[in-house]
Amino acid sequence: MKTRLSDAVIRVTFYCRRPGIRRATPATGSSGLKIKQCLVALLLFVFAVGGLAGCNRDATYTVAYIVRHAEVDYSGGDTNPSLTEAGRARALALRDQLKNAALVAIYQTELTRTRETAAPVAADQGLTATEIADGQNQQLVDHILANHAGQAVLIVNHSHNILNIISAFGAERPFDAYPNEFDKFFILIHSELDGASSAGVFVTEYGAASPPP
């Protein structure tokens, strides 16, 4: 894998799709795992359920960090609001979470809330975020796998798209419906070898805890 990984301590639950099995297989990591350790564990898990495209030294591993935009306030009727103070703090927390990740690209939608969430990470890592239209989920995944295979990317998107993006990579959805929360942090690994692929995803949290819905 061509990426350096953050040493941030996180709590994790991960899910991986096994060919021919409809439901995800969950496993929960200890509360002290680091992202680096979690990715190693996820690679082993992908291998266990994914066959040839799992943990193989000749396989190509693509890492996608996926988050919902940070907090906004819709009460004023603005359909394209900026982040709130809590949202700006979360955007900084995302920057810190990915401080040591060797990102090669950042993808956001055209809406202000995703741009403002991605901006601190982009500035910190010297990247210019790429905009993709809201809802272009399969096109986004196809572009990443075609242009950034074996590398790490950040995707900042919306709650109505994130589960579809995870499915488009070939991983099992961790939820039937996206929770009304802003602190979810997804670490997805897609592996490919000789045309066979598998994918798994960790679900964790970052920044301040979202209040109960």
Secondary structure, 3 states (H helix, E strand, C coil): CCCCCCCCECCCEEEECCCCCCCCEEEECCCCCEHHHHHHHHHHHHHHHHHHHCCCCCCEEEEEEEEECCCECCCCCCCCCCECHHHHHHHHHHHHHCCCCCEEEEEECCCHHHHHHHHHHHHHHCCCCEECCCCCHHHHHHHHHHHCCCCEEEEEECHHHHHHHHHHHCCCCCCCCCCCCCCEEEEEEEEEECCEEEEEEEEEECCCCCCCC
